[in-house]
Amino acid sequence: MNLIDGVRTKTLRVIPDERGRLFEMLRRDEPLFMSFGQVYCTTVHQGVVKGWHYHKRQVDHFVCVSGMIKLVVYDGRTSSRTHGLLNEFFIGVHNPMLVQIAADLWHGFKGLTAPEAIVINMPTEPYHHEQPDEYRADPHRNDIPYDWSAKDG
């Protein structure tokens, strides 16, 4: 896959034993780490789209820890060499991966598993309730050339 400038991925190494499993998501001593803002957990029901949005300062680090999601990133930056490019990632229990998304990139995700998928994000900035660094577009009616429908076949 040709990655959008500002998108990086890391395959997560799962260590199972008779007690369960463990995997590290992000460490401060690895190249993907930039800064710490907060860690939050969100859920998404099967078939529901959470998106589109982007941030002007914040870099996101998404990991799906239960279920599966389709995470999509779109480069709408007119000055970018990857302008117009879309990246799709199917991440979760069957494909453990961290996806880092730079500021100014549109992104969103769709729940693929019932009853819900659980997603952890470790953004570089804390959420500012009075002035959020979040800019939104309708998930289905916008200028982003993407259809969230399932692709059968």
Residue pairs with C-beta under 8 A, 6 or more apart in sequence:
1 87
2 82
2 85
3 9
3 82
3 87
4 73
4 74
4 75
4 80
4 82
4 85
4 87
4 105
5 75
5 80
5 81
5 82
5 102
6 75
6 101
6 102
6 103
6 104
6 105
7 73
7 87
7 99
7 100
7 101
7 102
7 105
8 32
8 99
8 100
9 89
9 97
9 98
9 99
9 100
10 26
10 30
10 32
10 97
10 98
10 100
11 96
11 97
12 23
12 24
12 25
12 63
12 96
12 97
12 98
13 23
13 24
14 21
14 22
14 23
14 96
15 21
15 22
15 23
23 96
25 61
25 63
25 98
25 120
25 122
26 32
26 33
26 61
26 98
26 122
27 33
28 36
32 61
32 98
32 100
34 59
34 124
35 124
35 125
36 122
36 124
37 58
37 122
37 123
37 124
37 125
37 126
37 127
38 122
38 123
38 125
38 126
38 127
39 120
39 121
39 122
40 120
40 121
40 123
40 127
41 118
41 119
41 120
42 50
42 118
42 119
42 121
43 116
43 117
43 118
43 119
44 50
44 69
44 109
44 110
44 111
44 116
44 117
44 119
45 111
45 114
45 115
45 116
46 111
46 112
46 113
46 114
46 115
46 116
46 117
47 110
47 111
48 110
48 111
49 108
49 109
49 110
49 139
49 140
49 148
50 108
50 109
50 110
50 139
51 72
51 106
51 107
51 108
51 109
51 110
51 139
52 74
52 106
52 107
52 108
52 136
52 137
52 138
52 139
52 142
52 144
53 106
53 107
53 108
53 134
53 135
53 136
53 137
54 76
54 103
54 104
54 105
54 106
54 107
54 134
54 135
55 103
55 104
55 123
55 125
55 133
55 134
55 135
56 103
56 104
56 133
56 135
57 103
57 124
57 125
57 133
58 103
58 123
58 124
58 125
58 133
59 100
59 101
59 102
59 103
59 123
59 124
60 100
60 101
60 107
60 121
60 122
60 123
61 98
61 99
61 100
61 101
61 121
61 122
61 123
62 71
62 91
62 98
62 99
62 101
62 109
62 119
62 120
62 121
63 91
63 96
63 97
63 98
63 99
63 119
63 120
63 121
63 122
64 71
64 91
64 92
64 93
64 117
64 118
64 119
64 120
65 92
65 93
65 118
65 119
65 120
66 92
66 93
66 116
66 117
66 118
67 92
67 93
67 111
67 112
67 113
67 116
67 117
67 118
68 90
68 91
68 92
68 93
68 94
68 95
68 112
68 113
68 117
69 90
69 91
69 92
69 109
69 110
69 111
69 112
69 117
69 119
70 88
70 89
70 90
70 109
70 110
70 112
70 148
71 88
71 89
71 90
71 91
71 99
71 107
71 108
71 109
72 86
72 87
72 88
72 89
72 107
72 108
72 109
72 110
72 146
72 148
73 86
73 87
73 89
73 99
73 101
73 105
73 106
73 107
74 85
74 86
74 105
74 106
74 107
74 144
74 145
74 146
75 82
75 83
75 84
75 85
75 86
75 105
75 106
76 83
76 84
76 104
76 105
76 106
76 143
76 144
77 83
77 104
77 105
84 145
86 145
86 146
89 97
89 99
90 112
91 97
91 99
92 112
92 113
92 117
101 107
106 137
106 144
108 139
109 119
110 148
111 117
125 133
137 143
137 144
139 148
140 148
